Amino acid sequence: MDRKREKALESPDYLSWQYSNEDGQKTEGFPWGPHKVPVYLDFEGVSISLEKCGEGLSYRREDSSGKMEKTIIAERGKLMLSPVEPFHTPVALSNHLLIELENPVMLKPRSNHNLLVTFPLELAVAFSSRKPEGNDVFDIFTLSRSKFTLYGSIRTGLVCKYWKSPVYEDIPAVNPLRQGVMKIEFNNQLAKWAEVRKVIFSAQGMKIYYSPHLVSLKSTVKIYSEVTAETAFIDQSLQGGMSKGLEMFSARFLKLPGRTIMEEGY
Amino acid sequence: MLDWLNNPIYGDVTWFNLAISAIIFFAALILSKVMVVQMRRTFKEKMSQENLELMTKIVSYGILVLAVLWIMPTLGLEPSGLMVAGGIVALAIGFASQSIIGNLISGIFLMGERPVKLGDQIIIGDHRGFVEDINIISTAIRTLDGLYIRIPNEMVFTSSIINFSLNPVRRLDLDIGIRYSDDADKAIEIIKNLVEEHPLTMVNPPTYVFVDDLGDSSVDIVARIWTPTSEWYTVQRELLWKIKIAIEAEGIQIPFPQRVNWSGREDG
């Protein structure tokens, strides 16, 4: 990674979030993770607050679309902010994400190659307590653009969340509130060239990691035939020192996290 | 004191036999209810509601049939005897309950063919609504205005069915008429942008917006938009009005029907 890009990642002054707690402390990078109550956050036109109100806690979120308020009946706990799988807004009607590559990728016969793409994010607000129930997500919203697309035929196809991404060799400097960076390990098992235009990933087993400046995923794409490929996730962060995000979809019944077979081309 | 229990009712069947049979039958009834509740609780999140309902019905009816077969000898009825008499009985039942048998057989075929599922929005004959229950004899639907309609399965089987929910996506056609003096290309561009911005319109299959007809009073533009099936009404409700506001904001108007009347004399 060149020095200029590394510097951009370290100090992303293109982001306009402001963060303050009751002591007025400032923070660098986006403050994912747990926060003591009361907490007030302003970022990208969104205001979030969680403060004591009588016996309980009062949560507020305001953005251009309106205002939302919730009362949380709990004595103590923290507000947890985490990036989550992009499948809850505007309506939860798909468990698959289709990423269309802006430029198709040509893979050599019987080769492996790693590339990076971006993916959309949703932000989950959870109430974090020491109780065994753990984190209770009570609000999910997104700053990414939402679209849907169909993979396959109108009769039997799969409705997927849609995202179009450039292909990168190095980690791009993207806004970690709107986009994450996914490393894809391509494996062409064919004895000829393979052209990849799109990849589909399942919500199950999406292992999202976050740091103040980066949200990441790691995945594999195996090309089996001219129309068949298999995608899956790897439970690893892209950089050191990253924390694991909340998982809204579990992969309990799957041997391989997020395994998806693409049978209608890639 | 309970000697009367041994008094015969008919043949060798006593009141005791009858009581035992009743106890077995009610025990089976309770067992089937308990099994249904337990299965719903256990498999609720592990299988589709439709398959779960089918499985619970099979188990529930299965327990009752076994119980009946069990108590038949106690009541002096030999199942083997019934088998011999089955042909005659079947003939009699066939004549007596043609429609019930027809509905039953149609129900079995419907469960195999599965043209509709629970929750699907369908039209069967003149009835439009959501499928609430698929039974062995009848299918229940809830109309869009909240009425309950029970349709015999024979009618479901022999009617043409339109299922709005079967395919994952559905096309929405919006017709927008503009004045002949307006710029149709500009109107098309505005409509395309609005469709593109809407989060519930599909990227693929693509949207087509074009001049469909040169009408009597307007240039008719049609927008063919694909949406996820479940969101079809939402998109229709939100987009049409947004299109109207957006094109009017650009000075394009939706015309009223017009007719030019010529009157006077042709002097030739």
Interface residues (C-beta under 8 A of the other chain):
Chain A: P90 V91 L93 S94 R145 S146 K147 F148 T149 L150 I154 R155 G157 L158 V159 Y162
Chain B: N167 P168 V169 P199 L200 T201 M202 V203 N204 P205 W226 P228 S230 E231
